[in-house]
Amino acid sequence: MEKITSQEFQRLIRSCQVLEKDGHGEKVLRRHDGIIIKIFRRKRLLSSALLYPYARRFVHNVDKLRALSVPTMQVVKTGHCKNPQRDLVWYQPVPGQTLRACLQGETSPQLISALGTFVGKLHQKGILFRSLHFGNIIVGENGGFGLIDVADMRFSSRSLALSARQRNFFHMTRYHEDRVALNDHMEKFVQSYLAATTMPIRDLEQLSAWLLEASWIRREEPS
């Protein structure tokens, strides 16, 4: 990681467009050339982030996704500032718009069907993306999908088990507007999802019935 002084950190903040911030400071910046800078802070004094910083997880997940042929960002470099304690990742963004933005106004059955195929392939590859929602899925100009904000992921050497798939569907529908868009064309989503994945027949039938029944989509994500 590149060492960044406090002065350099402040100059970076001043020279970039702030895309996201909270009470602790800036979280996402955009440089004049389009490069995105994600800023990570350790939220607790004692946490797993002390040994495995979020920035390192982020870069690892980007590398894993690219190795699995899942479109995502391209990391340019990483850096660390001691005061304030921050890790930074510079990356080239995924070209396109978020799925949520694409679905504003009128839900596209074609996009929802393509989403089913995309999510099915993620699960088939053993990818559990806990931040999977329509704001973190990018729709490219060619209609393909990519992922952003990928720090919270788990990779398995096998396709996801039924319970993990169900948990991930709760992650995907945590926001009301996403739930509404998905509900409009649930059958198309399920058909495409099932066609893109391989599971034991019993699990496949159980998951299909569970998805189509759709009462789960109105409940809160289980803890």
C-alpha positions in Angstrom: 0.0 0.0 0.0 1.2 3.5 -0.8 1.8 5.6 2.3 -0.3 8.8 2.4 0.4 11.7 4.7 -2.4 13.7 6.4 -1.7 16.6 4.1 -1.9 14.4 1.0 -5.1 12.9 2.2 -6.7 16.4 2.7 -5.5 17.5 -0.7 -7.0 14.4 -2.3 -10.4 15.2 -0.6 -10.3 18.8 -1.9 -9.4 17.8 -5.4 -12.1 15.2 -5.9 -15.9 15.2 -6.2 -17.4 13.7 -3.1 -19.9 11.0 -4.1 -20.6 9.6 -0.6 -19.9 10.6 3.0 -21.3 10.1 6.5 -20.7 11.5 10.0 -17.2 10.0 10.0 -16.1 11.7 6.7 -15.9 11.0 3.0 -16.4 7.5 1.8 -16.3 7.6 -2.0 -14.6 10.2 -4.2 -14.4 10.7 -8.0 -11.2 12.0 -9.5 -11.3 14.4 -12.5 -10.3 11.6 -14.8 -13.2 9.3 -13.7 -11.2 7.1 -11.3 -13.1 6.3 -8.2 -11.5 6.3 -4.7 -13.1 4.2 -2.0 -12.1 5.1 1.6 -12.3 2.5 4.3 -12.2 3.0 8.1 -12.1 0.4 10.8 -15.4 0.8 12.6 -14.4 -0.9 15.9 -11.1 -0.9 17.8 -11.1 -4.7 18.0 -12.4 -6.4 14.9 -11.4 -8.8 12.1 -10.5 -5.7 10.0 -7.5 -5.3 12.2 -5.9 -8.4 10.7 -7.7 -8.4 7.4 -8.5 -4.8 6.4 -11.7 -4.1 4.4 -9.5 -2.6 1.6 -7.6 -5.8 1.3 -10.8 -7.8 1.2 -12.2 -5.4 -1.5 -9.1 -6.0 -3.7 -9.1 -9.7 -3.1 -12.8 -9.9 -4.1 -12.3 -7.8 -7.2 -9.5 -10.2 -8.3 -11.6 -13.3 -7.5 -14.6 -11.9 -9.5 -12.4 -11.1 -12.5 -10.9 -14.6 -12.4 -14.4 -16.0 -12.4 -15.3 -13.8 -15.4 -17.7 -11.6 -13.5 -17.5 -8.0 -14.7 -16.4 -5.6 -11.9 -14.0 -2.7 -11.2 -10.4 -2.7 -12.1 -8.1 -1.7 -9.2 -5.5 0.9 -10.0 -3.7 1.1 -6.6 -4.2 1.1 -2.8 -3.0 3.4 -0.1 -3.0 3.9 3.7 -3.2 7.1 5.8 -2.3 7.0 9.5 -4.0 10.3 10.5 -6.9 9.8 10.0 -6.7 6.0 10.0 -7.9 5.2 6.5 -7.3 2.7 3.8 -7.9 3.8 0.2 -8.5 1.9 -3.1 -8.3 3.6 -6.5 -10.3 1.8 -9.2 -11.8 2.2 -12.7 -15.6 2.0 -12.4 -17.8 -0.5 -14.2 -19.2 1.5 -17.2 -23.0 1.8 -17.2 -25.9 2.6 -14.8 -27.1 0.9 -11.7 -30.0 -1.6 -12.3 -32.1 0.5 -9.9 -31.6 3.6 -12.1 -32.4 1.6 -15.3 -35.7 0.4 -13.7 -36.9 3.8 -12.6 -40.3 4.7 -14.1 -41.0 1.4 -15.8 -39.9 -2.1 -14.9 -38.3 -3.9 -17.8 -39.3 -7.6 -18.1 -36.2 -8.2 -20.2 -33.9 -6.7 -17.5 -35.5 -8.8 -14.8 -35.2 -11.9 -16.8 -31.5 -11.2 -17.5 -31.1 -10.5 -13.8 -32.3 -14.0 -13.0 -29.7 -15.5 -15.4 -27.0 -13.3 -13.8 -27.8 -14.2 -10.2 -28.2 -17.9 -11.1 -24.7 -17.9 -12.6 -23.3 -16.1 -9.5 -24.8 -18.8 -7.2 -23.6 -21.5 -9.5 -20.1 -20.2 -9.3 -20.3 -20.3 -5.5 -20.4 -16.5 -5.1 -22.4 -15.2 -2.1 -22.5 -11.4 -2.4 -24.0 -10.1 0.8 -24.4 -6.6 -0.6 -26.3 -7.8 -3.6 -29.0 -5.3 -4.4 -30.1 -3.2 -7.4 -27.8 -0.3 -6.5 -24.7 -2.5 -6.6 -25.5 -4.2 -10.0 -24.4 -2.2 -13.0 -26.1 -2.6 -16.4 -23.6 -2.1 -19.2 -24.2 -0.6 -22.6 -24.4 -4.2 -24.1 -27.0 -5.2 -21.5 -24.6 -7.3 -19.4 -24.3 -6.9 -15.7 -21.4 -6.1 -13.4 -20.9 -5.7 -9.6 -19.7 -2.9 -7.5 -19.1 -2.3 -3.7 -17.8 -5.9 -3.4 -16.1 -5.8 0.0 -18.6 -8.2 1.7 -18.4 -11.5 -0.3 -17.8 -15.2 0.2 -16.5 -17.6 -2.4 -17.1 -21.3 -2.3 -15.5 -24.0 -4.5 -19.0 -25.4 -5.0 -22.3 -23.9 -6.1 -24.3 -22.3 -3.2 -26.4 -24.5 -1.0 -30.2 -23.9 -0.9 -30.1 -22.0 2.4 -27.3 -19.7 1.2 -29.3 -18.9 -1.9 -32.3 -18.1 0.1 -30.3 -15.8 2.4 -28.9 -14.0 -0.7 -32.4 -13.4 -2.0 -33.2 -11.6 1.2 -30.0 -9.5 0.7 -31.1 -8.7 -2.8 -34.6 -7.4 -1.8 -33.7 -5.3 1.3 -34.9 -2.1 -0.4 -38.6 -1.5 -1.1 -38.2 -0.2 -4.7 -36.1 -3.3 -5.6 -38.8 -5.6 -4.2 -41.5 -3.9 -6.2 -39.6 -4.1 -9.5 -38.8 -7.8 -8.9 -42.4 -8.7 -7.9 -43.7 -7.2 -11.2 -41.9 -10.0 -13.2 -41.1 -12.7 -10.6 -42.0 -15.6 -12.9 -39.6 -14.4 -15.6 -36.9 -13.9 -13.0 -37.4 -17.4 -11.6 -37.5 -19.1 -15.0 -34.2 -17.5 -16.0 -32.6 -18.1 -12.6 -33.5 -21.8 -12.6 -32.2 -22.2 -16.2 -28.8 -20.8 -15.2 -28.2 -23.1 -12.2 -27.8 -26.7 -11.4 -29.2 -28.2 -8.1 -30.6 -31.5 -6.9 -34.2 -31.9 -8.2 -35.7 -31.7 -4.7 -33.8 -28.5 -3.9 -34.7 -27.0 -7.3 -38.4 -27.7 -6.8 -38.3 -26.3 -3.2 -36.5 -23.1 -4.3 -38.8 -22.6 -7.3 -41.9 -22.9 -5.1 -40.5 -20.6 -2.4 -39.5 -17.9 -4.9 -42.8 -18.0 -6.8 -44.9 -17.9 -3.6 -43.1 -14.6 -3.0 -44.3 -14.0 0.5 -40.6 -14.0 1.6 -40.1 -10.8 -0.5 -42.2 -8.8 1.9 -40.5 -9.9 5.1 -37.4 -8.5 6.7 -34.1 -10.2 6.1 -33.5 -12.9 8.9 -30.7 -12.2 11.3 
